[in-house]
Amino acid sequence: MADMDRVWDVVVVGGGHAGIEAAMAAHRLGVAVLLVTSDRATLGAMPCNPAIGGPAKSTLVREVDALGGWMARAADASRIQAKVLNASKGPAVQALRLQCDKHAYAAWMNRLVTTYVQVLEASARGFAPDREGWSLATDVGRVRARSLVLTTGTFMSGLCHTGEAATPGGRIGEAPSTGLSEALRRLGLRTRRMKTGTPPRVDRRSLDFSQMQPAPGDDGDLTLSYLPLARSQENVMCHLVYTNNKTHDVVRDNMHLSPMFQGRIEGPGPRYCPSFEDKVHRFADKPAHGLFIEPEGLDTDWIYVQGFSTSLPAAVQEAMLRTLPGFADVVLLRPGYAVEYDQLPAIQLRPTLAVKDWPGLFTAGQINGTSGYEEAAAQGLLAGLNAARHARGQEGVVLPRSGSFIGTLVDDLTTMDIPEPYRMLTARSEYRLVLRGDNADLRLTPLGRDLGLVPDDRWQAFLERRAAIDDALGWLGRTRIHPAPDVDAALAPHGEALVVPCSLAELLRRPRVPAEVVWALGGRDGDAPDVVAQAGIVTKYAGYIRRMEEDIRRQDAAAAALIPDGLDYATVAGLSHEAREKLGRVRPATLGQAQRIPGVTPVDVGLLRVHLARRPGAAPVVA
């Protein structure tokens, strides 16, 4: 039992992906941390798709890993299939997705948290500021903290929908949190409803996989963590099926039973992961939709039907499933459902994930309007870091959008009033060519070390990897290659030939020449595959990367001007009424953030720049 009389430095509410990274980040900074969860058995649970990574999301996970976080290592240790997505495209959009054993993943995270962090099994009822910082009311007593981090997922006033049945719950079978929403509103904060969903689970033994398309994983030492110390070697088979007109007819005939189409669900769902009935409605001309049939683990017969999220009645779901190839005798283990919950629009937060006007209060994860485990973990790490720093009396850390996908995610959330669950996409970053998953450690691990997030073992591994990459780049630049029959034989399959001598770096810059061919021609052995890949990317895209880095420097310099938090925008001459209203609502921290607010025009930003430059004692503002 936790010490209820002490004042904790950081109290984290919620034991999901955001809560775990928040608690562990604060722990790494050496402060006293308490994690409050209603059920410690569900720490690290994967209630929806048991997978980590994918486009943009794998970059987030590797950035969390580069900053000393844990999600990537848990995914590596529990993976049952690895898949490289967009492999034929450039490195900026390639991604690794790991299908995980959901029980092994949760067990790994549970062992981690309970080893390092004090856990209180209790239900949070409400909270309020007090003389030490914050007081959290639970069903087993009151907990006090200098910093409070809310990572409540879908539990704030959660309501689960299946057909006409609506049951209070943050997840199926788990009670909701009923007091936290009201506590936020008592602080003058705005909440709103959002919705997410999950597909049905079916019994593996009732399926005929011979009627499905195999969807194998990729071979190789594919890991998300830069410290692949403990990784599963499993690579089980998944499968692919397509819906058909019979499937869609079942949906159309029963659309009136959908709580979403009945209007009983108020909140919008995620745009990029709609319910199946929404797909049938919105894409009426599409004859089929692909579904991935994925095991939830090695020691379970539960199968996850990816792409089939629905909240129709269970009997209708079973009828839909029976129209699929190999599903004629399907046994439904748990119907899909939608969960509706309260969330805090994140424009009420600072880029540190601190709630404006309420020092020491932080939020992370789905409470901020995001969807996905990876987005939650990224926010959790940042919130935990800044909660610990607040408890120590230190300034908060802001990750710029030009330096990471985490920074892009948080900047989008705190700058734009996003009306639907937010999903990280590669296209959301204008700097994606330099913010890749393969170089997250090179970008962020030195920062993590300076902040106290990166321990000695990870730092040493990083130094060795960086030195190996630098050595390979030096070798490419100084080693020259001459025309010869064996060189032409190696280059011919790639449509290339060598006419005059050149350096290996110059040869590698040719778009069609792979790094592996250059290494073979140079006779160099011993470099790890990730070192070859990284040195190859840096060399091949050197010109593009250099131009983007120069653009980042210019943009950062122009956007770095700080805006006083109490600035009265009515005093800024010439601003439009819309700009005054939106700037006053968001209260941007910098000129760069101001110019990204929808409805604020370049003219408005120019007027604001002039106003800031004219303030008494103001530093020069870069034009």
Secondary structure as GFF3:
##gff-version 3
##sequence-region A 1 623
A	DSSP	beta_strand	7	13	.	.	.	ID=ss1
A	DSSP	alpha_helix	17	28	.	.	.	ID=ss2
A	DSSP	beta_strand	33	37	.	.	.	ID=ss3
A	DSSP	three_ten_helix	40	42	.	.	.	ID=ss4
A	DSSP	beta_strand	51	53	.	.	.	ID=ss5
A	DSSP	alpha_helix	57	66	.	.	.	ID=ss6
A	DSSP	alpha_helix	71	78	.	.	.	ID=ss7
A	DSSP	beta_strand	79	85	.	.	.	ID=ss8
A	DSSP	beta_strand	95	100	.	.	.	ID=ss9
A	DSSP	alpha_helix	102	116	.	.	.	ID=ss10
A	DSSP	beta_strand	118	121	.	.	.	ID=ss11
A	DSSP	beta_strand	124	130	.	.	.	ID=ss12
A	DSSP	beta_strand	133	138	.	.	.	ID=ss13
A	DSSP	beta_strand	141	150	.	.	.	ID=ss14
A	DSSP	beta_strand	159	162	.	.	.	ID=ss15
A	DSSP	beta_strand	165	168	.	.	.	ID=ss16
A	DSSP	alpha_helix	180	186	.	.	.	ID=ss17
A	DSSP	beta_strand	192	198	.	.	.	ID=ss18
A	DSSP	beta_strand	201	203	.	.	.	ID=ss19
A	DSSP	three_ten_helix	204	206	.	.	.	ID=ss20
A	DSSP	three_ten_helix	209	211	.	.	.	ID=ss21
A	DSSP	beta_strand	213	215	.	.	.	ID=ss22
A	DSSP	beta_strand	238	242	.	.	.	ID=ss23
A	DSSP	alpha_helix	245	253	.	.	.	ID=ss24
A	DSSP	three_ten_helix	255	257	.	.	.	ID=ss25
A	DSSP	alpha_helix	259	262	.	.	.	ID=ss26
A	DSSP	alpha_helix	276	282	.	.	.	ID=ss27
A	DSSP	beta_strand	290	295	.	.	.	ID=ss28
A	DSSP	beta_strand	302	306	.	.	.	ID=ss29
A	DSSP	alpha_helix	314	321	.	.	.	ID=ss30
A	DSSP	beta_strand	332	334	.	.	.	ID=ss31
A	DSSP	beta_strand	337	343	.	.	.	ID=ss32
A	DSSP	three_ten_helix	346	348	.	.	.	ID=ss33
A	DSSP	beta_strand	361	363	.	.	.	ID=ss34
A	DSSP	three_ten_helix	366	368	.	.	.	ID=ss35
A	DSSP	alpha_helix	373	391	.	.	.	ID=ss36
A	DSSP	alpha_helix	405	415	.	.	.	ID=ss37
A	DSSP	three_ten_helix	426	428	.	.	.	ID=ss38
A	DSSP	three_ten_helix	437	439	.	.	.	ID=ss39
A	DSSP	alpha_helix	440	451	.	.	.	ID=ss40
A	DSSP	alpha_helix	456	478	.	.	.	ID=ss41
A	DSSP	beta_strand	480	481	.	.	.	ID=ss42
A	DSSP	alpha_helix	485	491	.	.	.	ID=ss43
A	DSSP	three_ten_helix	492	494	.	.	.	ID=ss44
A	DSSP	beta_strand	502	503	.	.	.	ID=ss45
A	DSSP	alpha_helix	504	508	.	.	.	ID=ss46
A	DSSP	alpha_helix	515	522	.	.	.	ID=ss47
A	DSSP	alpha_helix	529	540	.	.	.	ID=ss48
A	DSSP	alpha_helix	542	559	.	.	.	ID=ss49
A	DSSP	three_ten_helix	569	571	.	.	.	ID=ss50
A	DSSP	alpha_helix	577	586	.	.	.	ID=ss51
A	DSSP	alpha_helix	591	595	.	.	.	ID=ss52
A	DSSP	alpha_helix	602	614	.	.	.	ID=ss53
###
